[in-house]
Structure formats: structure tokens, C-alpha cells
Amino acid sequence: MKTEQVEEKVRATLRAVALDGVRAPADLAEKVVRRHGRRRFSQAAGVTVAVAAISAGAVFGFGGGGAGDHDRPARPAVSPQGWKPWQSDVPGGSDYGCVVDGSALYCGGSKYDAAKFDANTGERLWTVKVNREGDGLRGPIAVRDGVVFAYRNHTAKNLPSGDYMGGTDLMAVDAGTGAVLWKVRMPQDDRTPQAAMLIKGAVLANTPSLRTMSALDPRTGKVMWSHTWAKGTICQRAVLEGVPHLACMRDAEKPDHTDVLRLDPATGHAEKVTTLPGGQQLIGTSGNRMVLAAAREPGSKDLKLTVIDGSGEQTSRSCRSERKPAKLDVVGDHLISVSWKGEASACSLTTGKRLWTAPAGFELSEKDMAVGNMAPAVVSATRGVVYLFGPGGDLSGLDLRTGEQVWHRHIETGEPSSGNIFEGSPQVLLYEDVLVARSGSKIVTLLPGNDD
């Protein structure tokens, strides 16, 4: 990287801190949603929640954002040292998703449970072959201290009847060599972010039973502590700056209350943070805050939100939103939603006000409505741009303060390698200022504004 590029990157970062109140970098923020017993509640609340993981150097904090922000254009994107635009289409190598860590890209798909790519060149460095068919629907979860955490089939064996003997393992892989370090069996084939997540000093995994979360040693997989909840209860999970939290309610059509618990990451000791009325859907986290949504009243256009921080302080907000948005993402102080009509909007979690509504930069078809085939939003905190990736290959960059489209690019996306509808779900990630767009097994990297 040239000296002037380095200086510009430092200046841009300092401007972002001074003007936008950016906090210190947060741990990996997991977008979490319960997909089994809570499905009915999600429909009642009118919330379509995206599962995602955003890790961006720094995130926009709650509050901040002065009047002068609206006149400040996004700074030019700067490429990482050694990066050149590249594309990759390794069949079965990235169908189920990727995560970025440093200058490496870790992916998973129908042929490889994990595969490492050089984020600068696209070179494939190692792979972990799937155990039997690759029907996992989920790529690597996260990377920490040189260890990649991912899911794989528990066994390659069949039952005497010839049917597949199902099951899922959480595995740890050496990020340098691709060697499998350990495996722990999960109680079911749940491979969403709710099943496993990183906490301080451990991996929190849904094992060995459906109602138990266990903290596993990242290097050995041994259980450090476990927490089990009562029968007839469903607990959604979130991590706030390394500290695990649970939002627990009765498994009923209309739960009467939701308890929010904090678990000590070292011991597993549970402490009740607060109790909220009715059933609450965990829709996202941002740094040290979680965002929950209550079921909507019939005919209401307002989404009733409760924001709770790690100390237990809570704030109630009402954000105007579509009854059934195509996507709903928590991005720092913003709730970003995209309607089926192709309109994007931002609501402030600090004030509850809708900040802007603008064209998302792409259209959604009836097929997309059936599949929910749109990538989670991702934000460049230092540039002040939120990126959306539509199912047809349209990448759109919107100014996070105004909603104005500051960049657009259409890329040809690959077709899913099998009939699994989840394979084609697109994904957009950030490698510093570089966008990594994935659809099916095809990966395209580009620098916004510099890729003509």
C-alpha cells in the first residue's frame, strides 16, 4: 500500500471516530433467530429475520451523528496491500457461506465442510472434505486465534434400512493447515448461528441436549461448563461483547413473558437481567446491545423494540416497518429493512425515528419471496455505507445517513450446484474496503467505485 493511501485510511478513520461516535471494535456480532418452535411467533410478529454475522473493524455506535454528517460524502475505497480483483467458482466449495478473517476467506459447501482462500488472490489453500453428502446448509461459523469453527455430518454411515444416520458435529480446524483438531456431537441437525457461537475464552454450543448450552475449550473441545433450561421452555441465544445471554420463554403460541438471562462466560452462572411482557423475538445484536421485538398488534405498522445492554439497562422504541419485510438487519444504531417492493429504510434505535426510505437498488421476484433469497446487509463503518446484495446479482451501496445510492454494480452470479434452495442465498462480506460477493459457489471480489 502506498504511503498516501495509508495516510488517507488513517485520516478517514479519525474522521469517522470524531463525527460518528464510533466505539471500540466489538466482538463478532451474531444475527440470531430460532427456526423451530419460534417460527410461529416470527409470523405473528411480522418479522422476517436474516441470519448473519458482521465483523467490521468498528461499528456505528448508539447515538452520535451530528447534523453535519449529512453533508459528508463517503471517502474513496482503498484496497488492501497485495489485493487484486479476482473471481472463483469452486463447485461445492462455498455454497453454504463464508467468513473473513484477516487476509483469509473461510468457506464451506456441498463438497467441502471448510475451505481456505487467500482473500488477496483467491488461491485455494486447503480444504476439509465433507463427511458423506454435504447437506449442512451452513459454512464456517467463525475464526479465532488460528482456529476455524464449522459444522459437519456426524457420521457417514447408513442405518440397516439404508437411510442416512443423521447428526451434526461442531468441529475445530487449524486455520494454518486445515487439520481437524476436535469434534463434538450436537443433539440435532441445527446449524444456524443459534447452535454455536464464540464467547470470551470458549465456544458456546448447543450440546449435549436440546435444552443445554455448553462452553467448550477452543483448543480441545472439552466442556468447561453447561447451562440447562426447563422443559417446555425455548431460549434464544446472543453474545454481547463476549458475554452470553439467553432470552427464554414458554414454548407456546402466546408466551406471557420473556426472561433475559446473563451467563458468566467463565463459570456459566446465570443471572436474570430483566423480564419483558409477552413473547420477544431476538432480531439482532450490536456490540454491547441486543434488540428484541414484541409481537405486533393486528394492523399495526410499528415494530415495538426493546434494546438491552450488557449492564441490564433497557430502552423501548417503536420503529415503523413493513408487516413482513424481505430483510431486517441490526447495523449499529440502525435497523435496516428491505421491503418486497424493493425499498430500503433505516430506523434509529436511539430515537425510534425512521431516518430515510430509498430504493434498495434491485427488484425482488415472486421466486425470491418464496425463498427469502437476499443477503444480510453489511456496513462499512469508516466509509458510512451500507451494502445490499440482491438475489439477481445487484450490489447496491447506500449512504447510511441519507439512504442515497452512492454506488451500484451488477455481477453475474453462479447457479446453485444442487436443488437445495439455501445454496443460492447470496452473501456480501467486507475485507477492509473490498467487497466479497458470493452467490452459490461463485465468489467475486471488487473495490466499490474502482471496479469499472
Secondary structure, DSSP 8 states (H G I E B T S, - for coil): --HHHHHHHHHHHHHHHHHH---S----EE-----STTHHHHHHHT------EE--SS---SS---GGGGG---------TT----EEE-TTTSTTEEEEETTEEEEE-SSEEEEEEETTT--EEEEEE-SSS--------EEETTEEEEEEES---B-TTS-B---EEEEEEETTT--EEEEEE-SSS--STTTEEEETTEEEE--SSTTEEEEE-TTT--EEEEEE--TTEEEEEEEETTEEEEEEEESSSS-SEEEEEEE-TTT--EEEEEEEES-EEEEEEETTEEEEEE---TT--EEEEEEEETTS-EEEEEEE--SS-SEEEEETTEEEEE-TTSEEEEEETTT--EEEEEE-SS---HHHHHHT-----EEETTTTEEEEE-TTSEEEEEETTT--EEEEEE------SSS-GGGG--EEEEETTEEEEEETTEEEEE-TTS--
